[in-house]
Amino acid sequence: MAYQNILYDKAEHVVTITLNRPEVHNCLGQATAAELKHAWKAFRDDDDAFVAIITGAGEKAFSAGWDLNDAAALESLGTWDDYRNEVYNNEGPCGYTRRADIFKPIIAAINGYCFAAGLETAMLADIRIAAERAEFGALERRWNIVAGDGLTARLPLIVGFARAMELIITGRRIDAEEALRIGLVTEIVPNDQLARRARELALSIAALPQGAIRSDKECLVRGVGRTLEERLRFEAEMLLSMFMRQDRHSHGAGSFVGKQEPRWEHHGL
């Protein structure tokens, strides 16, 4: 697929996906969503890609949300079959936001406005770091648009139920400092250092053996909303996966015992 609205780059096992519509604050639309859907699947299925970074082009915005020109043109869903397909088969208006099957680490480098669908896109990531100028908010409140890309599902998991409820109901904007305080982001960096810091973090994760990282992320994701017994069973499944890898866990433990640096011929997989 030839991308027109995003950039996709891979180097040293790190994929960088850049929302590339700076002239409209990297707003999302149907064309961008189709490209994101393709890009996320490409990352998921690429054996040589270990970590992804998603960010926005320019200095003002990660993404200011869905393109309202695009939204204004959506008048009707169509037939009952169209409705069923939208509910059960669509991977998300913003590309891949209704799926939870990427168990490789994802970092969002939030370089500016992160509103509405842009916020939902950022919440697809496992780690969110923000530039000092970043702002966040569920601004779809202003236009009577319902959340459809994970806002009500993911935000409570990240910041807690009460805080998520307040942010979603009021639609108020918050700055990077408040986002850090409530746990929406884990780090704030100077504006001109965001890209460097995101790549530094991605490379440090990519240098680790990947098998256990993916197993533990899968366990966390699959366990959301499950009983304690079910979550412990998922963890037991993931634990047993260590014995089936090309790079066994015993190699890592043995290297520690022998006071040697482990070498992972298959990147821990």
Backbone as CSV, one residue per row, in Angstrom:
resi,resn,N_x,N_y,N_z,CA_x,CA_y,CA_z,C_x,C_y,C_z
1,MET,0.850,-1.198,0.000,0.000,0.000,0.000,0.884,1.245,0.000
2,ALA,0.609,2.155,-0.892,1.347,3.420,-0.950,0.684,4.413,0.004
3,TYR,1.440,4.888,0.980,0.889,5.794,1.988,0.940,7.240,1.501
4,GLN,-0.168,7.948,1.704,-0.253,9.360,1.357,-0.390,10.251,2.588
5,ASN,-0.876,9.689,3.687,-1.203,10.478,4.874,-0.370,10.125,6.101
6,ILE,0.415,9.065,5.997,1.315,8.679,7.082,2.685,8.353,6.499
7,LEU,3.682,8.322,7.363,5.016,7.849,7.001,5.296,6.580,7.791
8,TYR,5.970,5.632,7.156,6.303,4.357,7.805,7.776,4.094,7.572
9,ASP,8.521,4.033,8.663,9.970,3.845,8.572,10.396,2.758,9.544
10,LYS,11.362,1.936,9.133,11.892,0.903,10.021,13.407,0.932,10.000
11,ALA,13.999,0.939,11.184,15.457,0.889,11.331,15.785,0.296,12.687
12,GLU,16.722,-0.631,12.696,17.200,-1.257,13.938,16.053,-1.869,14.747
13,HIS,15.161,-2.542,14.048,14.026,-3.246,14.648,12.955,-2.311,15.205
14,VAL,13.059,-1.012,14.946,12.078,-0.047,15.438,11.324,0.559,14.259
15,VAL,10.007,0.462,14.303,9.143,1.070,13.291,8.645,2.413,13.820
16,THR,8.703,3.439,12.984,8.134,4.742,13.335,7.002,5.056,12.370
17,ILE,5.811,5.241,12.925,4.635,5.623,12.152,4.348,7.089,12.465
18,THR,4.354,7.923,11.432,4.151,9.357,11.623,2.866,9.794,10.937
19,LEU,1.956,10.371,11.701,0.760,10.981,11.119,1.221,12.224,10.374
20,ASN,1.000,12.251,9.064,1.688,13.238,8.229,0.720,14.166,7.496
21,ARG,-0.100,14.863,8.286,-0.966,15.907,7.728,-0.823,17.166,8.596
22,PRO,0.381,17.691,8.720,0.591,18.811,9.646,-0.224,20.046,9.304
23,GLU,-0.590,20.196,8.030,-1.359,21.378,7.630,-2.756,21.399,8.249
24,VAL,-3.246,20.233,8.708,-4.542,20.155,9.400,-4.355,19.513,10.777
25,HIS,-3.225,19.792,11.391,-2.915,19.276,12.736,-3.011,17.753,12.807
26,ASN,-2.621,17.108,11.709,-2.598,15.635,11.644,-3.952,15.011,11.967
27,CYS,-5.011,15.690,11.538,-6.352,15.140,11.731,-6.484,13.802,11.013
28,LEU,-7.322,12.960,11.570,-7.565,11.637,11.011,-8.828,11.661,10.156
29,GLY,-8.868,10.781,9.178,-10.034,10.641,8.319,-10.056,9.244,7.749
30,GLN,-10.989,8.987,6.864,-11.131,7.627,6.347,-9.885,7.159,5.603
31,ALA,-9.272,8.038,4.833,-8.073,7.646,4.087,-6.912,7.351,5.037
32,THR,-6.727,8.221,6.032,-5.665,7.990,7.016,-5.923,6.715,7.799
33,ALA,-7.184,6.485,8.164,-7.535,5.280,8.922,-7.183,4.015,8.153
34,ALA,-7.457,4.016,6.857,-7.133,2.841,6.040,-5.628,2.594,6.018
35,GLU,-4.856,3.670,5.952,-3.398,3.520,5.954,-2.891,3.045,7.317
36,LEU,-3.468,3.565,8.395,-3.072,3.118,9.731,-3.401,1.645,9.943
37,LYS,-4.540,1.230,9.459,-4.916,-0.183,9.574,-3.864,-1.059,8.899
38,HIS,-3.456,-0.675,7.717,-2.441,-1.428,6.985,-1.098,-1.377,7.716
39,ALA,-0.734,-0.197,8.216,0.568,-0.029,8.871,0.663,-0.840,10.159
40,TRP,-0.381,-0.819,10.965,-0.339,-1.578,12.217,-0.263,-3.072,11.958
41,LYS,-0.961,-3.547,10.950,-0.868,-4.972,10.613,0.531,-5.309,10.097
42,ALA,1.103,-4.394,9.314,2.462,-4.629,8.807,3.445,-4.746,9.966
43,PHE,3.321,-3.866,10.939,4.192,-3.934,12.119,3.954,-5.226,12.892
44,ARG,2.713,-5.547,13.124,2.374,-6.757,13.888,2.963,-8.005,13.259
45,ASP,2.921,-8.094,11.948,3.280,-9.327,11.249,4.730,-9.370,10.781
46,ASP,5.484,-8.310,10.989,6.880,-8.246,10.546,7.780,-8.852,11.620
47,ASP,8.402,-9.972,11.312,9.257,-10.650,12.295,10.484,-9.831,12.672
48,ASP,10.842,-8.864,11.846,12.032,-8.052,12.101,11.700,-6.742,12.819
49,ALA,10.424,-6.509,13.117,9.988,-5.288,13.809,9.642,-5.632,15.249
50,PHE,10.326,-4.996,16.188,10.159,-5.334,17.606,9.358,-4.294,18.377
51,VAL,9.555,-3.024,18.056,8.928,-1.927,18.795,8.420,-0.903,17.789
52,ALA,7.297,-0.254,18.103,6.772,0.809,17.240,6.685,2.115,18.011
53,ILE,6.936,3.199,17.296,6.701,4.559,17.791,5.644,5.175,16.893
54,ILE,4.632,5.810,17.482,3.693,6.593,16.688,3.780,8.041,17.146
55,THR,3.843,8.959,16.185,3.989,10.375,16.491,3.313,11.191,15.399
56,GLY,3.364,12.508,15.523,2.776,13.383,14.525,3.825,14.254,13.867
57,ALA,3.589,14.608,12.617,4.508,15.490,11.899,4.309,16.935,12.354
58,GLY,5.380,17.710,12.275,5.303,19.118,12.641,5.484,19.346,14.126
59,GLU,5.311,20.601,14.523,5.581,20.994,15.907,4.329,21.289,16.716
60,LYS,3.153,21.231,16.098,1.949,21.648,16.818,1.085,20.500,17.314
61,ALA,1.063,19.385,16.569,0.054,18.378,16.882,0.560,16.956,16.725
62,PHE,0.184,16.120,17.675,0.206,14.665,17.483,-0.961,14.342,16.560
63,SER,-2.169,14.620,17.004,-3.363,14.617,16.163,-4.456,15.365,16.903
64,ALA,-5.077,16.312,16.211,-6.151,17.096,16.812,-7.491,16.386,16.748
65,GLY,-7.503,15.143,16.253,-8.744,14.373,16.228,-9.202,14.052,14.823
66,TRP,-10.455,13.656,14.735,-11.032,13.296,13.445,-11.282,14.552,12.629
67,ASP,-11.040,14.471,11.340,-11.282,15.577,10.420,-12.787,15.828,10.350
68,LEU,-13.243,16.968,10.859,-14.681,17.230,10.921,-15.286,17.445,9.543
69,ASN,-14.495,17.814,8.550,-15.007,17.850,7.179,-15.403,16.452,6.736
70,ASP,-14.596,15.484,7.117,-14.889,14.090,6.810,-16.114,13.627,7.596
71,ALA,-16.170,13.995,8.877,-17.293,13.586,9.720,-18.613,14.173,9.232
72,ALA,-18.580,15.410,8.753,-19.804,16.062,8.294,-20.400,15.378,7.074
73,ALA,-19.562,14.676,6.324,-20.030,13.995,5.112,-20.650,12.638,5.408
74,LEU,-20.510,12.152,6.649,-21.061,10.848,7.010,-22.485,11.035,7.508
75,GLU,-23.435,10.838,6.637,-24.835,11.106,6.960,-25.589,9.873,7.427
76,SER,-25.278,8.704,6.852,-26.072,7.512,7.135,-25.186,6.283,7.114
77,LEU,-25.559,5.309,7.937,-24.802,4.064,7.980,-25.203,3.124,6.859
78,GLY,-26.474,3.209,6.435,-26.925,2.343,5.345,-27.799,1.210,5.833
79,THR,-27.498,0.010,5.393,-28.346,-1.147,5.657,-28.025,-1.793,7.002
80,TRP,-28.889,-2.745,7.387,-28.655,-3.528,8.602,-27.338,-4.286,8.507
81,ASP,-27.021,-4.811,7.344,-25.745,-5.516,7.166,-24.570,-4.565,7.357
82,ASP,-24.729,-3.325,6.891,-23.677,-2.328,7.100,-23.471,-2.074,8.592
83,TYR,-24.586,-1.996,9.314,-24.508,-1.774,10.762,-23.782,-2.922,11.450
84,ARG,-24.161,-4.148,11.134,-23.536,-5.314,11.756,-22.041,-5.371,11.433
85,ASN,-21.700,-5.040,10.206,-20.290,-5.054,9.819,-19.506,-3.999,10.597
86,GLU,-20.116,-2.822,10.775,-19.453,-1.751,11.521,-19.222,-2.154,12.973
87,VAL,-20.214,-2.781,13.586,-20.122,-3.129,15.005,-19.175,-4.294,15.239
88,TYR,-19.267,-5.318,14.389,-18.568,-6.565,14.688,-17.270,-6.772,13.913
89,ASN,-17.112,-6.115,12.784,-15.958,-6.408,11.931,-15.010,-5.232,11.726
90,ASN,-15.489,-4.013,11.891,-14.632,-2.854,11.658,-13.535,-2.792,12.715
91,GLU,-12.309,-2.594,12.279,-11.176,-2.579,13.205,-10.991,-1.241,13.883
92,GLY,-11.872,-0.290,13.578,-11.835,1.005,14.240,-11.845,2.147,13.249
93,PRO,-12.658,3.186,13.494,-12.658,4.347,12.601,-11.275,4.957,12.418
94,CYS,-10.416,4.833,13.437,-9.061,5.391,13.335,-8.032,4.344,12.948
95,GLY,-8.480,3.273,12.346,-7.548,2.323,11.760,-7.447,1.000,12.464
96,TYR,-7.030,1.006,13.739,-6.825,-0.279,14.405,-7.150,-0.178,15.889
97,THR,-8.005,0.746,16.228,-8.227,1.071,17.633,-9.208,0.140,18.328
98,ARG,-9.889,-0.709,17.598,-10.789,-1.681,18.230,-10.163,-3.061,18.332
99,ARG,-8.902,-3.170,18.003,-8.212,-4.446,18.092,-7.224,-4.426,19.252
100,ALA,-6.953,-5.602,19.772,-6.002,-5.719,20.881,-5.149,-6.954,20.674
101,ASP,-4.593,-7.087,19.477,-3.818,-8.288,19.149,-2.385,-7.967,18.731
102,ILE,-1.906,-6.786,19.086,-0.502,-6.453,18.857,0.204,-6.564,20.200
103,PHE,1.023,-7.588,20.354,1.669,-7.832,21.641,3.125,-7.367,21.658
104,LYS,3.523,-6.660,20.613,4.813,-5.981,20.602,4.646,-4.610,21.256
105,PRO,5.687,-4.076,21.882,5.569,-2.782,22.565,5.338,-1.624,21.588
106,ILE,4.487,-0.686,22.011,4.167,0.502,21.228,4.369,1.733,22.105
107,ILE,5.050,2.727,21.552,5.309,3.989,22.249,4.631,5.113,21.475
108,ALA,3.893,5.968,22.166,3.353,7.181,21.548,4.219,8.359,21.968
109,ALA,4.776,9.057,20.991,5.557,10.274,21.233,4.653,11.451,20.885
110,ILE,4.079,12.065,21.905,3.001,13.043,21.722,3.605,14.441,21.687
111,ASN,3.648,14.997,20.496,4.403,16.219,20.252,3.569,17.489,20.276
112,GLY,2.279,17.405,20.571,1.442,18.593,20.581,0.003,18.230,20.893
113,TYR,-0.939,18.860,20.174,-2.351,18.593,20.413,-2.641,17.096,20.311
114,CYS,-3.360,16.587,21.297,-3.740,15.173,21.320,-5.194,15.114,21.776
115,PHE,-6.094,15.341,20.835,-7.501,15.523,21.160,-8.372,14.452,20.507
116,ALA,-9.478,14.137,21.178,-10.530,13.306,20.608,-9.965,12.018,20.004
117,ALA,-10.160,11.813,18.702,-9.656,10.592,18.067,-8.136,10.500,18.132
118,GLY,-7.466,11.635,18.223,-6.018,11.612,18.410,-5.637,11.034,19.760
119,LEU,-6.410,11.396,20.793,-6.183,10.832,22.125,-6.439,9.329,22.116
120,GLU,-7.497,8.910,21.437,-7.797,7.480,21.357,-6.683,6.727,20.627
121,THR,-6.124,7.346,19.611,-5.010,6.732,18.891,-3.788,6.605,19.794
122,ALA,-3.515,7.630,20.593,-2.373,7.579,21.511,-2.557,6.499,22.569
123,MET,-3.806,6.253,22.953,-4.055,5.254,23.993,-3.901,3.827,23.492
124,LEU,-3.759,3.648,22.184,-3.413,2.329,21.659,-2.010,1.925,22.103
125,ALA,-1.181,2.925,22.408,0.204,2.666,22.808,0.278,2.149,24.240
126,ASP,1.381,1.478,24.537,1.633,0.965,25.884,2.327,1.999,26.758
127,ILE,3.148,2.828,26.142,3.897,3.868,26.848,3.662,5.179,26.106
128,ARG,3.285,6.223,26.840,3.065,7.529,26.225,4.017,8.538,26.866
129,ILE,4.825,9.178,26.027,5.681,10.257,26.508,5.278,11.525,25.769
130,ALA,5.379,12.652,26.457,4.835,13.892,25.910,5.882,14.987,25.864
131,ALA,5.784,15.810,24.836,6.542,17.058,24.804,5.909,18.036,25.789
132,GLU,6.680,19.009,26.229,6.174,19.986,27.198,4.939,20.713,26.683
133,ARG,4.837,20.910,25.374,3.721,21.669,24.822,2.463,20.829,24.601
134,ALA,2.513,19.540,24.837,1.384,18.658,24.538,0.145,19.038,25.348
135,GLU,-1.011,18.871,24.719,-2.301,19.067,25.380,-3.201,17.893,25.028
136,PHE,-4.145,17.604,25.927,-4.992,16.432,25.780,-6.442,16.812,26.076
137,GLY,-7.375,16.061,25.487,-8.774,16.301,25.819,-9.725,15.518,24.938
138,ALA,-10.898,15.213,25.512,-11.968,14.535,24.763,-12.849,15.607,24.128
139,LEU,-12.304,16.296,23.150,-12.976,17.460,22.584,-14.181,17.116,21.709
140,GLU,-14.410,15.821,21.444,-15.598,15.448,20.674,-16.881,15.851,21.374
141,ARG,-16.800,16.139,22.708,-17.953,16.615,23.474,-18.599,17.818,22.801
142,ARG,-17.772,18.684,22.234,-18.267,19.947,21.684,-19.149,19.747,20.463
143,TRP,-18.968,18.614,19.769,-19.642,18.419,18.484,-20.676,17.297,18.539
144,ASN,-21.008,16.831,19.758,-22.004,15.765,19.938,-21.583,14.473,19.247
145,ILE,-20.282,14.217,19.248,-19.743,12.996,18.651,-19.417,12.011,19.767
146,VAL,-19.903,10.791,19.605,-19.704,9.739,20.601,-18.327,9.107,20.410
147,ALA,-17.690,8.748,21.504,-16.405,8.044,21.420,-16.588,6.724,20.678
148,GLY,-15.660,6.419,19.774,-15.787,5.187,19.007,-14.488,4.454,18.771
149,ASP,-13.400,4.952,19.365,-12.092,4.355,19.118,-11.361,4.003,20.411
150,GLY,-12.116,3.691,21.451,-11.490,3.196,22.669,-11.436,4.172,23.824
151,LEU,-12.017,5.364,23.676,-11.946,6.348,24.758,-12.547,5.805,26.049
152,THR,-13.767,5.272,25.964,-14.436,4.797,27.178,-13.897,3.451,27.646
153,ALA,-13.224,2.730,26.775,-12.668,1.421,27.146,-11.273,1.542,27.743
154,ARG,-10.431,2.393,27.142,-9.024,2.445,27.554,-8.728,3.516,28.601
155,LEU,-9.393,4.673,28.504,-9.044,5.757,29.426,-9.238,5.364,30.895
156,PRO,-10.328,4.679,31.280,-10.457,4.275,32.689,-9.357,3.315,33.136
157,LEU,-8.860,2.494,32.227,-7.773,1.578,32.579,-6.477,2.329,32.843
158,ILE,-6.334,3.479,32.206,-5.088,4.244,32.302,-5.105,5.214,33.479
159,VAL,-6.203,5.963,33.637,-6.226,7.019,34.660,-7.190,6.727,35.801
160,GLY,-7.947,5.643,35.730,-8.933,5.339,36.756,-10.325,5.787,36.342
161,PHE,-11.332,5.137,36.918,-12.719,5.353,36.501,-13.180,6.788,36.744
162,ALA,-12.988,7.295,37.949,-13.520,8.613,38.292,-12.874,9.714,37.461
163,ARG,-11.563,9.647,37.290,-10.861,10.657,36.504,-11.283,10.579,35.037
164,ALA,-11.409,9.368,34.511,-11.843,9.209,33.125,-13.249,9.767,32.933
165,MET,-14.136,9.493,33.875,-15.505,9.993,33.774,-15.527,11.514,33.713
166,GLU,-14.744,12.151,34.569,-14.704,13.618,34.582,-14.172,14.180,33.268
167,LEU,-13.105,13.596,32.754,-12.519,14.091,31.508,-13.449,13.871,30.325
168,ILE,-14.127,12.729,30.303,-15.016,12.415,29.185,-16.267,13.284,29.221
169,ILE,-16.836,13.504,30.407,-18.062,14.298,30.509,-17.799,15.772,30.221
170,THR,-16.719,16.304,30.767,-16.466,17.740,30.602,-15.786,18.078,29.286
171,GLY,-15.003,17.146,28.755,-14.254,17.432,27.538,-13.197,18.504,27.722
172,ARG,-12.774,18.741,28.951,-11.816,19.831,29.173,-10.410,19.448,28.703
173,ARG,-9.653,20.459,28.361,-8.270,20.271,27.928,-7.354,20.244,29.141
174,ILE,-6.377,19.358,29.100,-5.379,19.316,30.162,-3.993,19.424,29.538
175,ASP,-3.064,19.966,30.300,-1.704,20.117,29.792,-0.868,18.885,30.131
176,ALA,0.378,18.907,29.704,1.251,17.745,29.891,1.496,17.458,31.366
177,GLU,1.600,18.500,32.181,1.856,18.298,33.610,0.705,17.552,34.274
178,GLU,-0.521,17.932,33.953,-1.660,17.215,34.533,-1.744,15.803,33.975
179,ALA,-1.449,15.646,32.692,-1.455,14.304,32.094,-0.464,13.391,32.805
180,LEU,0.693,13.943,33.164,1.682,13.159,33.908,1.172,12.836,35.308
181,ARG,0.551,13.807,35.944,0.084,13.630,37.318,-0.986,12.540,37.426
182,ILE,-1.851,12.422,36.420,-2.928,11.429,36.485,-2.547,10.109,35.819
183,GLY,-1.342,10.039,35.251,-0.872,8.781,34.673,-1.203,8.575,33.212
184,LEU,-1.721,9.611,32.545,-2.011,9.477,31.120,-0.722,9.370,30.313
185,VAL,0.313,10.068,30.750,1.651,9.912,30.176,2.604,9.549,31.313
186,THR,3.730,8.973,30.963,4.691,8.551,31.985,5.929,9.433,32.034
187,GLU,6.052,10.345,31.075,7.267,11.164,31.025,6.997,12.413,30.206
188,ILE,7.575,13.531,30.613,7.552,14.776,29.843,8.989,15.137,29.498
189,VAL,9.203,15.521,28.243,10.550,15.908,27.824,10.478,17.254,27.108
190,PRO,11.581,17.995,27.051,11.592,19.238,26.283,11.145,18.987,24.844
191,ASN,10.484,19.984,24.276,9.892,19.823,22.949,10.880,19.306,21.915
192,ASP,12.098,19.845,21.932,13.065,19.482,20.901,13.776,18.157,21.170
193,GLN,13.435,17.501,22.273,14.087,16.233,22.603,13.147,15.029,22.527
194,LEU,11.896,15.263,22.139,10.907,14.180,22.171,11.275,13.037,21.238
195,ALA,11.582,13.343,19.988,11.888,12.287,19.020,13.104,11.479,19.464
196,ARG,14.125,12.182,19.949,15.329,11.480,20.406,15.026,10.572,21.588
197,ARG,14.255,11.076,22.536,13.939,10.283,23.722,13.078,9.070,23.365
198,ALA,12.114,9.250,22.465,11.267,8.129,22.062,12.092,7.041,21.388
199,ARG,13.001,7.443,20.531,13.835,6.449,19.850,14.799,5.786,20.829
200,GLU,15.351,6.551,21.740,16.236,5.990,22.757,15.502,4.910,23.557
201,LEU,14.283,5.205,23.960,13.484,4.240,24.713,13.167,3.013,23.869
202,ALA,12.781,3.246,22.609,12.445,2.128,21.722,13.641,1.211,21.499
203,LEU,14.804,1.791,21.281,16.005,0.981,21.052,16.388,0.188,22.296
204,SER,16.184,0.782,23.470,16.510,0.056,24.700,15.594,-1.146,24.881
205,ILE,14.334,-1.012,24.476,13.395,-2.139,24.557,13.715,-3.169,23.483
206,ALA,14.045,-2.695,22.277,14.363,-3.609,21.174,15.609,-4.431,21.462
207,ALA,16.489,-3.926,22.314,17.722,-4.649,22.649,17.479,-5.788,23.630
208,LEU,16.323,-5.822,24.250,15.991,-6.882,25.202,15.504,-8.128,24.467
209,PRO,15.572,-9.309,25.092,14.940,-10.487,24.490,13.430,-10.275,24.426
210,GLN,12.844,-10.528,23.255,11.474,-10.094,22.997,10.393,-11.070,23.461
211,GLY,10.736,-12.333,23.598,9.706,-13.327,23.885,8.945,-13.060,25.165
212,ALA,9.655,-12.846,26.260,9.000,-12.627,27.547,8.217,-11.319,27.555
213,ILE,8.729,-10.293,26.873,8.007,-9.022,26.785,6.641,-9.243,26.150
214,ARG,6.611,-9.946,25.031,5.346,-10.158,24.323,4.396,-11.032,25.128
215,SER,4.939,-12.052,25.786,4.086,-12.917,26.599,3.450,-12.143,27.742
216,ASP,4.232,-11.307,28.412,3.698,-10.551,29.540,2.703,-9.491,29.082
217,LYS,2.966,-8.848,27.939,1.989,-7.887,27.428,0.693,-8.597,27.061
218,GLU,0.796,-9.736,26.394,-0.413,-10.484,26.034,-1.203,-10.866,27.278
219,CYS,-0.497,-11.285,28.311,-1.156,-11.663,29.562,-1.908,-10.473,30.158
220,LEU,-1.286,-9.316,30.160,-1.934,-8.115,30.674,-3.170,-7.752,29.857
221,VAL,-3.032,-7.754,28.533,-4.127,-7.343,27.658,-5.289,-8.325,27.736
222,ARG,-5.001,-9.603,27.667,-6.058,-10.612,27.712,-6.731,-10.682,29.074
223,GLY,-6.031,-10.237,30.114,-6.575,-10.338,31.457,-7.522,-9.226,31.855
224,VAL,-7.596,-8.158,31.058,-8.461,-7.033,31.418,-9.915,-7.500,31.534
225,GLY,-10.529,-7.216,32.662,-11.927,-7.563,32.877,-12.177,-9.003,33.270
226,ARG,-11.135,-9.797,33.379,-11.289,-11.216,33.722,-11.224,-11.418,35.234
227,THR,-11.653,-12.582,35.660,-11.541,-12.920,37.073,-10.081,-13.175,37.427
228,LEU,-9.787,-13.153,38.717,-8.428,-13.444,39.167,-8.003,-14.834,38.711
229,GLU,-8.899,-15.799,38.795,-8.564,-17.162,38.384,-8.203,-17.214,36.905
230,GLU,-8.965,-16.512,36.072,-8.670,-16.492,34.637,-7.337,-15.804,34.363
231,ARG,-7.063,-14.719,35.044,-5.804,-13.999,34.826,-4.609,-14.859,35.225
232,LEU,-4.752,-15.587,36.316,-3.663,-16.473,36.739,-3.463,-17.610,35.746
233,ARG,-4.546,-18.071,35.128,-4.424,-19.128,34.124,-3.700,-18.604,32.885
234,PHE,-4.036,-17.374,32.463,-3.314,-16.774,31.338,-1.824,-16.692,31.654
235,GLU,-1.515,-16.291,32.882,-0.117,-16.170,33.273,0.584,-17.526,33.236
236,ALA,-0.120,-18.564,33.661,0.457,-19.911,33.612,0.722,-20.338,32.171
237,GLU,-0.195,-20.007,31.259,0.008,-20.321,29.840,1.265,-19.636,29.323
238,MET,1.400,-18.359,29.651,2.547,-17.603,29.176,3.846,-18.135,29.781
239,LEU,3.788,-18.559,31.042,4.980,-19.113,31.681,5.459,-20.357,30.946
240,LEU,4.526,-21.217,30.565,4.898,-22.448,29.864,5.478,-22.165,28.484
241,SER,5.126,-21.002,27.905,5.659,-20.666,26.581,7.175,-20.537,26.603
242,MET,7.757,-20.248,27.767,9.216,-20.108,27.854,9.936,-21.384,27.437
243,PHE,9.299,-22.531,27.677,9.946,-23.813,27.403,9.886,-24.184,25.917
244,MET,9.154,-23.408,25.130,8.955,-23.739,23.725,9.665,-22.767,22.791
245,ARG,10.448,-21.869,23.325,11.124,-20.884,22.491,12.423,-21.439,21.913
246,GLN,12.850,-20.836,20.801,14.176,-21.159,20.269,15.254,-20.678,21.242
247,ASP,15.040,-19.498,21.801,15.936,-18.974,22.837,15.287,-19.243,24.191
248,ARG,15.726,-20.296,24.855,15.105,-20.711,26.111,15.437,-19.742,27.247
249,HIS,14.526,-19.665,28.200,14.772,-18.867,29.400,15.983,-19.393,30.165
250,SER,16.218,-20.698,30.040,17.343,-21.306,30.762,18.680,-20.747,30.287
251,HIS,18.725,-20.299,29.027,19.948,-19.678,28.516,20.231,-18.383,29.271
252,GLY,19.177,-17.582,29.484,19.357,-16.341,30.230,19.757,-16.589,31.663
253,ALA,19.078,-17.540,32.304,19.408,-17.855,33.695,20.823,-18.413,33.804
254,GLY,21.199,-19.283,32.836,22.536,-19.864,32.851,23.618,-18.827,32.639
255,SER,23.326,-17.839,31.803,24.297,-16.767,31.576,24.520,-15.968,32.852
256,PHE,23.435,-15.741,33.590,23.574,-15.031,34.861,24.429,-15.833,35.840
257,VAL,24.147,-17.139,35.929,24.905,-17.998,36.849,26.380,-18.013,36.468
258,GLY,26.646,-18.070,35.150,28.024,-18.106,34.670,28.673,-16.746,34.549
259,LYS,27.947,-15.699,34.976,28.455,-14.326,34.935,28.882,-13.932,33.519
260,GLN,28.006,-14.272,32.554,28.237,-13.935,31.150,27.063,-13.114,30.627
261,GLU,27.328,-12.335,29.613,26.265,-11.587,28.952,25.523,-12.536,28.017
262,PRO,24.208,-12.692,28.166,23.495,-13.626,27.285,23.467,-13.135,25.843
263,ARG,23.574,-14.054,24.907,23.454,-13.742,23.480,22.215,-14.450,22.959
264,TRP,21.300,-13.667,22.439,20.024,-14.206,21.982,20.047,-14.313,20.459
265,GLU,20.316,-15.498,19.953,20.430,-15.695,18.507,19.107,-15.443,17.799
266,HIS,18.003,-15.681,18.487,16.681,-15.481,17.892,15.925,-14.365,18.610
267,HIS,16.661,-13.439,19.201,16.088,-12.269,19.878,15.129,-12.653,20.998
268,GLY,15.389,-13.791,21.621,14.556,-14.214,22.736,13.246,-14.851,22.334
269,LEU,13.097,-15.143,21.055,11.827,-15.692,20.554,11.904,-17.202,20.378
